[in-house]
Amino acid sequence: MSLRDALNIPASQITDEAVYADRRRLLAAFAAMPTLALSGCSDAAPPPPPSKTIVTPAQASSGFRTTEELTRFEDATSYNNFYEFGSGKADPSQAKKTLRTKPWTVLVGGECAKPGRLSLDDLLKGFKPEERIYRLRCVEGWSMVIPWLGVPLGPVLKRFEPTSKAKYVAFVTLGDPVQMPGIRYPILDWPYREGLRIDEAMHPLAFLATGLYGKALPQQNGAPLRLLVPWKYGFKGIKSIVRIEFVEKMPETAWHASQPSEYGFFSNVNPNVDHPRWSQKTERRIAGTASKLFAERIPTKLFNGYPQVASLYAGMDLRKWF
């Protein structure tokens, strides 16, 4: 399957133009939906403003490739965190394929000039699919290196013309217990929610993934649309996105709401800040050998080895704003 095929959705599945253009109905839909809860890190004061440092295209693109051995496709699609389909690592891949990904729409609104409910095809219209090889690390201490398909997040968000009040971007996963049987269990406060500061969302490394290894995303990997923020822990990579909202205050996130002392809003990979229940100094790479799932432990790198993002956190205490 080509990169373009991975994003190709028939015109018959695109949201009707009248619905998209009807601003009154759109605003009414937002009014009828529950408001995203807002909170900071452990009730602390807002963090300092981000640095104005500009990342050059060359610096950014250097983060899209690596000489590290890729994780096998079989492992990347069978060892997953996606609690909507089960809490065990093998549960998501073994779950029945109940998620209906066509048609799929994403509601975008909040502090922006051009809100809309768009089909996936319309959301990504005009953006050339790219392949980027990212290292992603899970907070429990394992990591993968995967070639992802998708588009940069920032240019997609700019289409909606966020206003000066848009300080953060909030994301919401589909919350249908029929399609996602794991939601029937109160592991988290469903639906799953995540968020980024606006400058993080606009960074060239932030990515909307629609596929991996040249194929469309499988259900267990977050079909049909997920977030990738490679310098953060894997739980920031919210899957099966149905809603994006520009907000003025730091949005509450699913894991922070569940365990605020363990899962901060920023969630940057930082070997110098241990999780309360385990060390973050090393990780187990899930890499290419067929004989065993995990390779030897390797040192964890600050920002997961992406120094291009360090300027985003200049002046911040990364122990306080974890």
N, C-alpha and C positions, 0 to 999 in steps of 0.2 A: 504494500500500500504506500502510495506517495504521501508527502507531507500535505499536499493540497487535498488529497482524498480523505485524509484523516479529519479534515474540517468541513468536508462537503456535505451540506444538508439540503435536501430537496426544497424547492421553492414552495411546495405545498405545505411545508411545515413551518413557514415563516409567519409570525404574528401579523394579523390583518392590519393594513395601513391605517384604517379608521380607528382601530383600537390604540395604535401607537400615537396617532395625532390628537386623540381626544384627551386633552389635558385635564379636563374636569373629572373624568372618570378615573384617570391616573391618580390625581390628588385624593379623590375619595377612597381609592384602594389603599393608599398609604395611611389615610386617617383611620381606616378600619383595622389596620394591622397593629399588633402590640408594639409599643415603643421600645427601642433597644435600651436596656439598662445601662447606666453610665457609672463608671468608677475609676479610681486610679490604682496605683500600686500601694496596697496596705494603707489606704486612707492618707497617704502623704501628699504634700503640696505638689502642684504640677512640675514636671521636670523643666530644666532650662531649655530655651529655644535651640533648635538644631544649628549646626555650623553652616555657613554659607559657602563652604568649599565646593568647587565644581569638579565632578569626576569626568575626565576626558573619555571619548569613545574608545580609545585604545586601552585605557585602564579598565574600563568596564568589560570590554570584550575579552580581556585576558582571563576573566573569571568564568568564561563559557566553555573552557576546554581544560583538559588535564591529561597527563600521561599515566595516571593511576589506572589500575586494572578495573574494568567495569564489573559490576555485579551481574550475575547471570540473570537472564530474563525470567527463568523458572523461579529463582529466589525472589526477585523483585516483585513478582506477581503472586507469591504464595506465603510471604512473611510480611504481614501488613498490620497496621493499626487503623481500624475503621470500626469503631464501636457500634455504629448503626447496623453492622452486620455481625456482631459478636466481639467479645472482649479478648479472646485468644488470638495469637498471631496467625494461626491457620484458619480461624473461623471465617474471615471475610472472603477468602478465595474459595472456600468450600460451601459457602452459603448459596442458596438458590438464586438464580439470576432474575430477581424480581424488580429491579430498578428499571423504570421506563425512561429512557434517555431521548426519545424522539416522539413528539416534539419537546423541546426544552426552552424555557424562557427565563430571563434574568431581569428582575426589577431593580432599576437604578434610580436613586433619588436622594433626598436630603438637601444639603447646602450646595446646590448646583443650578445652573441656568437651564439645562436641557435634560430633565429627567425623562425616563421612558421605560417601558416594558418591552424588551427585545428578545427575539429568537436568538439562539446561540450564533447562528449564521450572521444575523444583523449586528450582534455585539462585536464580532470579530471582522466585520466587513472592511475591506481595504487594507488589512494587515497581512503581510506575507508570513506564512508559517515558517518558524525557525526551529532548528535543533540545537539544544544547549545541553552540555554535559555538566551536571551539578552533583556535588557531594551533599547529601542530606543526612543529618544526624538526629537520632531519637534520644530523648532525654534519659532513657534507661541505659544508654551507653553503647548503642550499636549504630552503624552508619552504612549507607549504600552510595554507589556512584552510578548514576543512571543517565542515559541520553533521553531527554524529554523533548516533546514537540509542543509548540504553542506560540504565543506572542508576548511581547513585553507588556507588563501591566500599565506602566505610566501612560503611554500614548493612547491606550484604550480609555483610561479614566479622563484624560484631557478632552476627549470628545464631548463629555457631558458638562464641560465648563464649570468646574468647582469654583465656588465663590471664596472670598477672603475668610469666611467663617469656617471653611472646610479644613479643620486642623487634623482630622483623623478620617480613616476609611474603615467602615465596619462591614463584615461579610457574614452571611447566614447560609447554612446548609439546608437542603430539603429536610422537612420534618414529618414524613409520612410513615406511620407505623405499619401500614400495609406493605409498602415497598421496602421499608427498612425495619425488619422485625426487632432489631436490637433496641429500638426506641421504646419498646414496650417495657423495658427494664430501667429503673431510675438510677442508672450509673452516673448520668450527668443531667443538668437542667436543659432538656431539649427545646428547640433545635440547637445544634452546634453553632457557636458564634466565635468569630475571631476579629482581630483588628490590627491596623497598622497606623503609625503616624503618617501624615500625608507625604512627608519627604521620604520616608521609607518606601511607601507605595510607588513613588515616582522614580526611585533609584533604578538605573538600567538593569540591575541584576534581578529585580522582582519580576515575576513571570506568571502568566496564566497558562497552565498546561492543558492540552487536549489529547495528548498521546505520549507514548514512550516506545522506544525501540522501533520507530517507524510505523507503529500501529496505534489505532484509537485507544484511549484509556479503557482498561477493563473496569468492571464495576468495583472491584476491591481496591483499585488505585485511585478512585475518585471520579469516575465517569459522570458526566461528560466534560466537566470543567472544574479544575482545582487550582489553588494558589500554591506557588513555590517561592519561598524566601530562603535561599540557601545558607545564609549566615545565621539563621535562627533554628531552634529545635524543631523537629518534625511536626509537632502538634500545631504549629503555626500554619501548616499547609492545608488549610481547610478544603474539604472535598465537596463535590456535588453542589456547587454554589448556585443559589436561586435569588439571592438578594445582595446588593451592594449599596451602601448608604454613606454619603459624606456627612460627617457630624462635627460639631464644634468641641465636644468634650470627649475625653478618653472613653471608648466604649468598653463595656464589660465583656469578658471573653469566657468561654465555657469552662476551661480548666482553672482560670483565676477564680471564678465564682465557686468552683468546687473545693479548691485547695489554695487559697490566696497566699499562704506562707511558702508554698512550693512552686507555684507557677505564676511568675510575674507577667505583666503586660508585654514587656519588651522581649523577653525570652531569647536573648542573644546567646549563642554558644560561647561559654566563658569557662575555661578550665580552672580559673581561679575562684569560682563560686560553686561550691558543692551543693548538690541537691540535699535537702535535710536527711535523706535516707540512703544516699550513696555518693561516691566521688564522681566528679566530672572530668578528672584529669586524663583518663584514657578511654578508648573506645574499641569495640570489636567490629572490624570491617567485614561486612558480608560481601565477599569477593569471589571471583571466577572459578574456584576449584569445585569440581563435582564431588570430591571425596568428603568434604566437610562444609558445613554451612558458614562457620565463622573462621576468619583468618586470625592471626595473632593480634594481641592488643597493640595499639599504636597510640602515641600521645595525641591528645585533643588539642586543636589549635584555636586560638582566640578568633571569634567570629567565624568559626569553622574553616579557617584558612582563606577568608575573603577580606584582605586588608583594605580593599576598595571602599568599604562601608565605614571605616573607623571614624571618618570626619563627621558622620551623622551623630555621633555620641560624644563629641568634644565637650568637655566641661561637665559631663555627667558622671556621677558616682555609680559605677556599674555593679556595685554590691547592693546599693539601695534600689537602683532602677534595674532589677534583674529580669 
